[in-house]
Amino acid sequence: MTTALITHPACLNHVNPPGHPESVARLERVNEALSDLDLLRVEAPAGRDSHILRAHPLAYLERMKEAPAGPLDPDTHKSPGTLAAAYRGVGAVVKAVDMVMEGAADNVFCAIRPPGHHAEREKPMGFCLFGNVAIAAKHALEMHGLSRVAIMDFDVHHGNGTQDLLWNEERTLFVSTHQMPLYPGTGAAHERGAHDNVLNVPLDSNGSGADMRAAMERQVLPAIDAFEPELLLVSAGFDAHHADPLANLHWREDDFAWITEQLCDLAAKHCRGRLVSVLEGGYDLDALAASAKAHVKVLMERKHER
């Protein structure tokens, strides 16, 4: 068994305006950092409309298809290659779920862009078009017959889109650690979901990795453990790194490795090791590359632990 890496060259064809932090170079640097690792490398298939429609309404999907190249909101842009990239991202997360559920891989890292965790049901925002992780959760529930899927989002920004898409889904637990105050302004602790299925753990600005570990041990890990998920999905944003230009937390590579170790432990305990990780943010290229590699190396180390 193995750790799989799913990506596609089309994800490099989503081009934001010059100076935009969500750049093609982000994925290039992640791919370069992972190039020397012994991973099962899989080309992402194109996602289907039916996958997207599990999370977004048809009117929204049609609007995204018909929108011309240009800004979709002040932060989120469409280029000629954006839609194809987004469909490959959706296809990657669906393929990843299928692989871990069918035993073709122990765990998977999806190196894709545009990211997804800010895309709400009918609103592109925060560099995101489609809710990749929420789509993966819906696919696992509806196509693989699971009854409990947990999502851990450790991106420095709150995953408002994932929360919106899964707010009424009692078969999921969405957990987010994030700096507060910070974009997008959501993620207060009192936001609990329609079925008490959301756990937001805001972190103070300038917090350290030690602060994060304490919050994880106090709130996050016990909540996921109590939920007893059958599959663990991860929104892996690396923008809580101390070098990141868009936030003010002070995590380092070993903090991302530590989080990954804890999540792998929970996946081994409850999910037969089944874990799918999906790239979200991270905007300092060196920090992103090093942190993503630290994350994937832990996935590889834990791949045989069932």
N, C-alpha and C positions, 0 to 999 in steps of 0.2 A: 504494500500500500504506500501511498505517497501524498505529498502536498502538490496541488495543482496551481498553476498560474494561468488565468484566463485573461486575454487581452486581444486587441485587434488594431491593425494599422489605421483603420478608419477613425479611431479615437484621436488620432493626431491631426485630423482634418477639420476639427472644430476649432475655429480661429477667432479669438477675441481681439478687440482693438488694441493697438500698440500701447504698452504700459499697463494693460489689464493684469491683475495678479494671477488669474486663472489662465495660464499660458500653456502652449504646446510643450514648452520645455519642461513643465512639471512631469508629464508622463514620460518624456524622453529620459529624464534623469532617474525616475523610478525604474524604468526598464533597464537602463544601464547598470544601476546598483544591483539589480537582481540577476544580471546576465551570467554571473559565475556560479550561481546556485543550481543544485541538482533538483530541478522542479519538473513536474509533468506539464509541459507547455501546450496549451490548448487555444486554438483560435476561436474567439467568440462568434457564435452564429448571430445572425440578425434576429432581434426580437420580433414578435408579432403583435399586431394590433390587439389581439385577444389578451396578451399578457398585460399590456398597458391599461386596457379597459377594466382590469380587475381593481385598479386603484383610481383611475381618472375617468371622467365621463367622456362620451363620444364627442360632444361639442368642444371640449377642451382639446382633445387629440386632433380634431379637424382644424381647430384654430392654430395649433402649433405647426401642422403640415402646411397650411395656407399662408402663414405669416411670411412676409418677405425678409430678406437678409437685413439685419439692423437690430436696434435695441428692442427687447421684449419688455424690459423694465430698466431702470437706471443702471443696474449691475449685470443684467443677463442679456446676452446677445446671441443672435442667430447669424451664422455664416452659411455659405453654400454647402459646407460639409457637416453642419451641426446635426441635422436630423439623422443622417446615416450613422454618425458617431453615437447619438443617443440611443438609436435602435440596437447598435452593437452592445452598448452598456446594459440595456435591458436583457438582451440575449445572453450576455455573460452571466448575469446573476441567476437567471433561470437555469442555464446550463450548470452552474455551480451547485445549485440546490439539487438538481437531478443527479449529479455526480456523487455527492455525499450520501444521498438517500439510496442510491443504487449500488453503493460500495465501490465506485470507480476511483474514488479518492477519499482520504481521511478528512482533509480540510482543503480549503481553496481560498486563494487571494485573487480578487478581481481588480486588475489595474486598468481602470476605465476613466473616461471623462467624456462629457461633462459630468460633474458630480450630481447627487440626487436628493440629499436629505432636506433641502429647503423648498423643494417643489411641492406646493399644496395641491389640493384636489383640482382646483380650477385656476391656478396661479403659478406661473414660472417666477422664480425669484432666487436671489443669492447664488447666481451662476448655474442654477439647476432647472431642468425641463421636466423630467419624469422622476418619480419617487422610486429609485432603483431598489432600495432595501425593503420598502413596503411592498413593492411588486413581488420581490423574492418571497416575503412572508406569505402573501396571498397565494402564490403558486404552491408553496409547501403545504399550506392548509387544504387547498382545493384539489390539487392534483396528486398529492402524496398522502392524503388522509390524516395529517397530523392534527392534534388537538391543542398543542401548546408550543408556540414559537416565541422565543425571547430575542429582543434586539437591544444590543448595547451600542450606544453612540458616544464615543469619547472625543469627537471633534470639539474644538474650543468654542464653536458656535452651536447654539441649540438647534436640534433637528426638528424645527417647527413643521416641516413638510411631512416627515414620517409620523409625527404626533398627530397631525391633522388627518392623514390618510388612515391611521389605525385607531383613532379616538373611540370609535364605536365597535372595535373588534375585540371581543372578550377573550378570544383564543390567543391573543398576543399580549406580551408584556414589553412595553417600550421604556427603556431606561436611558437617560441622558445626563452626562456630566458636561458642564459648560461654564465658561466665564460669564459672570453677570455683575454689572451691566455690560452688554455687548450686543451687536447685531445678532439676531433680528428683534431682540427685545422681549421674546417669549421665553418660556421655560421656568416660570416661578414654581416653587414647591407645591403651591395649592392647585396647580393644573394636574389633575389626577386621572383624566379619561372617564368615559361614560361608565366603565365597569371597574373602576379603581385599577386600571390596567396601564397607567402611566406613572413613572417615577422620575421626577426631575430633581437633580442634585446640583444647584447652582454653586459655583466656586468663586470666591472673592478674587478680584484683580490682584495681580502680583503674587498669587499663591504659588507654592512650590510643589515639586513632585511628592514631597512628604505629606503635604496637605491633601493632595489627591488620594494618596494611598490610604490615609486615615478615613476619608469620606467613602472610598470604595469598601473598605473593611467594615465600616459602621453601617452603611445603607445599601450599597449596590450589590455586593456579593451575597449578603443574606437574602435580599429580595429575589434575585435570580435563582438562588438555591431553593428557596421556598416555592417558587413557581414550578420547578421541576420541568424545564423545557425539554422537548424532544429534538429540537434543533436550535442552535445559537447563531444568530446573524450579528455581524459587527459593522457599524459605520466607522471606518478607520480614518479619521482625520488626524493629521499630524501637526496642526497649527497651534496646539498648546505648547509647542517647543519654545524655549526661551529666545530663540533667534527669529521667530516668525514676526513679520512686520504688521500683521493685522490683529494682534491680540497682545495680552500682557500676562500670560502665565509663564512659568519658568520650569517646564518639564524638560528632561533630557532623554536621550535614546534609551537609557536603562529604565526609565519610567514607562515608556511604551512597551518595552520587553516585559516588565513586571505585570502590566495590565494583561498582556497577551497570555502570560503564564497562568494568571488567575482565571481567565476566561477558558483557557484550554483545560484547566482542572475541572471547571464546572461542566464543560462539554464532555469530558471523560466520565464524569459522575452520572450525568443525566441523559446525554445525547449520543452515547456510543462514540464519542469523539467528534461528532458531526458539527462542523463550524465553517461558516462562509463569511469571509471578510471582504469588504468593498471599500475601495479608495474614495475618500471624500476630500477634505481640505489639506492644506499644508503649502505655504507660499514662499518660504525660504528654500531655495533649491537644494542646498547642501544638507540642511536639516531634514527636509522631506526625504531625500534619498537615503540618508543614514537611518532615519527612524523607520521608514518602510522596510529597509533591509533587516533591522533588528526585530521588527514585528514578524516578518516572514521566516526568519531563522528560528524563532521560537515555535512557529507553526510546524516547521520541519522537524524540530527536536521532539515534538509531542505527537508526531503523526502516527506512531505505533501504539500509543497508550490508549487502550480501549477499556 
